[in-house]
Every structure is written in structure tokens, then in C-alpha cells.
């Protein structure tokens, strides 16, 4: 977390310029990307496209234009930094205590999963079974690719819609203690998805922007146009408290340092 804080202070400085850019986009005003920090430019480019597309039609993630811009975001500094932090958090925990099963919720195309597998191989942690899940059937293809690259790993895949209880077959595969992690899934499944994830997890790492103020920012309003839900930390905490005794906002120092209205890294642990 100290390294994350230092990187955010050095490369992002303050969240307010991003909010100012989003506010201008919502009002139909021009935003000069050259005046933004490089780390913010892909995010603003995506928000500009969201505003443009949703004014006339429905957002389609499969659109070539959308895919191209999102690829810039996914390869941008904020996403790669978050991936680095998640991988380090998970492997650090695994170095400290014995983990019976790793469960990734919302694996998507599997880039984060591949980074994690590489780190686990380097640190000789490949003996821990890894289960990846996603609501998209393409998770099967993702797992197949990973098994080919990491044949010594025990990698299982499941199709799982977080709005429903986990498949029984998935549940029976879990060997405790179970470390569950997700990235940007709750924004589409809602805080209620915590109730379906929590029964499976002994340790749960949430990587989602959870509002600390309860007030929507301009970028929240833009992302709502494509189905993203506004998430509030206090609401998430209420769901977590049903199952977990310890709930911790890991990035408190970063929040204060860059004036962030959200916490992005939360960890919950059962007794």
C-alpha cells in the first residue's frame, strides 16, 4: 500500500482534474487532453466516447470503436497499477499464511489472472488451486489458455452470474481457507453480489471504487450511462458485516494523499 500511495501521488497527484474533465464532458464542453496528466487521458477518452455514443444509441462493448478505446484504458497506467497492487496483495497473503483455494470472481479476458499466475510461479506458489469465474462463457477459453501456459497449475473455470448463488459444483471444489478477489465486478452486479460471494470466502479482496461521501461525481454519472452502478462504501460495509469480522480500507493513506472520494481496495476477513 505504501508503494501504491507513492505511485498515485507521483503519477496522478489529485483526482479533481478527472472530475473537472468529466463535468465538462457532461455539459457538452470541450476537454483538451493535452492539459491532462498522461495517466488520465485514456479514462477521459473513454468517458468522451460514452457521452457521444449514448446520446444517440445503446452502448455496445463489442463495437470496434469501443473495444479500441477500452484497450487503451486497459493498457493504461491506472489499470496496470491496480493489477500490480492486486497481485502483490494476493501473493503477500499467500506468503504469510496457507491458502487452500484462490477464487477469482469476474476473470474477464484473464490478463490479471495471467499476471497472478506468473507471480505465483516466480514465488513458487503454484501448488495453490486456482478457480476463475465469470458470467461470460468465454471464461472457459481463458482457463484453457492459462492451463496451456502453466501446465503445473491446478486451474478450474466456472460460469457464474454473481446475482445468483455460486454453482454447487464450484462450492464443492473449495478447500479452505479460501481467498476470493474481484476487480470492478460490483459496479455491474451491485453490492448485493457481496451476499453471494461472502459464503465462499475466508478472505475477500474487493477492488472497486466505493464512494466515501455518498455523493455522485460527474464520472459516476457518465458511467451510469453504460449500466455501471454507483457504489457506496457504507452500503458495501453493511453487506460485508453479515459475514466478516474484520473490514479494512487498505488504501487510507492514498485516499488522503490524492484527495480521493473513494476507497478502491477493501479487505474483509472472517473470524
N, C-alpha and C positions, 0 to 999 in steps of 0.2 A: 504493500500500500504506500510505503514511503517513496518507492521508485515511481509508482503511478502518479502520486501527487506531484513529484518533481517534473515528470514528463508533461503533465497537464498544465502546470504553471509555466513551464518553458515554452510549450507549443500552442497552448490555447489561451492562456492569460486570463480571460474573463468570458463568461457566457453572454454578456449583454450584447455584444456586436451581432451574435447569431440571432438573438431575439429581435433586435432592431431591423435586421435584414428581413426576417420573417414578417414583421409588422408591415414593412414597406411592400412586400410581395402581396400580402392580403389586401392592401389598399390600391393595388394596381400600379404602384410606383416602380421605377427602375432601380435596380441594385447593381452597382459596379463591383463585380467580383474582384477586380484588381485592388480594391480598397480593403478587402478582407484578408485575414490570415490564411495562408495556404490550406491549413487543416480544415477550415470552414467551407472552402469553395465547393467541394463535391456535395456537401449537405445542402447548401443553398441552391446548387444546380438542380438537385432532386426536388426541392420544395418549389422551385420555379416551374418545373415540369408538372408537378402535381396540380398547381393552381391553373396552369394552362389547359391541361387535359380535362380536368374535372369540370371546367366551365362549360364544356360542350359535349362530353361523353363520359363513359364509365372507365375507371382506371383498370388497366389490364397489365398484370405483371409479365405476361408473355409477349407484350408488344416489343418489337426490336428496339424502338427508341427508349422505352422504359428499361429494358434489360441492359442496354448500353450505359445509360446514366447510373443505374444501380450498381453496375460493375465498378464504375469509378468510385462510388461510395464504399463498396465492399473492400476495395483495394486501397482506400484512403486511410489516413493516419488514425482517425478515431476508431474505426472498426478493427484495424490491425493492432492498435494499442490495447483495446478491450480484449482481443483474443489472447494477446501475450499475457495479460493480467490473469485471465481465467485459467489458462494453462498453468501458470506459476502457482496460483492459489491451489488448484487441484493437486498438482504434484507435490507441493509443500505439505499438504494434509496427508497425502499418501506416504510421505517420508517419515511423518511423525507417528501415525497410527496405522494399524492394519485395516484395510478396506476390503470388504468381501465382494462388493459389486459396484461398478461405476455405471450410472444410468444417465444418458444424455437425453433430455427432452427437447424435441424440435431440432433435429440434426441438420435439416435443410440439405444443401449440397455437400456438406461434410468437410468443408475447409478447416473449421475449428477442430473437428474430430481428428483430421489428419495431423494437424499441428500437435494435438494432445498425444496421439499415438507416437509421433516422432520423439516427443519429450519423454514419454514413458519408456520407450526403447533405449534412449540415451541413458536414462537413470535406472535402468534395469527394473522396471515396474510392470513389465508386460505380462506378469503372471496373474494380474487382477482382471477378472472377466469384465468386458465392456459391452453394454447393451445400448444401442442407439434407437431412437424412436422419432417418428414424425407423422403428421396426419396425411402426408403425401405418400403414395405407394412407391415413389422413387427412392425412398429410404432403403429399399431392398438393393437397388443398384449401387447406392452409396456404400452400403456394407460390403457388397461383393468386391468393389474396387479396393476397399481397405483390407479385406482379407487377402487379396492378391499381393498387396504391398507388404503386409505384416502377417505372414502365414503362421507365426508363432503365437499370435494373439487369439484369444477367445472372444470373438465379436459376433453378437447376435443382433438382429434387427426386428422391429415390430412397427406396424402401422397403428398409430394411436391418436385419436382425436381427444384433446385434453378436456373437452366439455363432457366427456364420458369417463367412467371408471376404467382403469387400466385393464387390458385383456387378462383373463385369468392365467393364460399361458405365460404372459410376461411376469406376473406376480410370482408364479412358482419358480421362475428362474433366478429370483433374487436371493443372494446369500448375504446376510447381514455381517457387519454394518454396511448399509447402502449409502453411497454418496451420490446424490442427484444434483445435476446442474442444468440450467437453461439459459438461453440468451435471446431476449426480445421475443419471447413467445406470449407472455401475458398480455402484451399490447393487443393481441388479436383474440386471445382466449378469455381475457378478463381475470380479475383477481379471484373469481370463483374457481378457476382452474387449480388454485393452490389446494383446494379441498380434495381434488382427485390425485394430486401429486404427493401431498403430505403423508398419506398412509404408507407410501413406499419408502420414504426417506428417513434415514437416521441423521444425515446432514444434508441440508438443502441450500444450494447457492443460487441466488436469483440475480441475474444480470439484466435488469430492466430499469428504465427511468421511472422512478416513483416520486411523485411530487411531494415536497415537504411543506408547501404553502397551501395546497388545495386550490390554487388559482391557475387557470389555464393560461399558458403563454401563447403567443401567436403561432409558434411552430406546432404546438399541440393542436390548434385549430386547423392548421394545414394538414397534418397527418390524419386527422379525423375524416378528412375528405376521402381517404382510401381505406377506411374501416378500422384504423388504429384507435384503441380506447385510451382515454385519459385515466391514468393510474395514480392513485393517491397512497402514499406510504401508510398512513393511519388505517386505511381500509385493508391494505395487504397485511398489516400487523395483526388486525383482528382475526383474519383467517389463519395466520401462522400460529397465533396463540392457542388455537384449538388443539394443536399437536406438538408444538415445540416449546421448550422451557427457556431456551436462550436465543434471543434475536438481536442481531448486531448489524449496524450500518458500518461496513468496513471502511468506507471512503470519507469519513467525517472530516479529516484534515483537508482533503481535496475540495470538499464542498465549501469549506470556509475560505480556502485559498483562492478559488476562482469565482466565488460568488454564485455557485450553482444552486438552482431552486429544486434540484432533485438529488436523490441518492441513487447510484447506479449499481452498487454492489452490496447485497444484503445476504447474510448467512444466518441460517436457523439450525439449531441442534436440539435433538431430543434428549431427555434425561438419560 
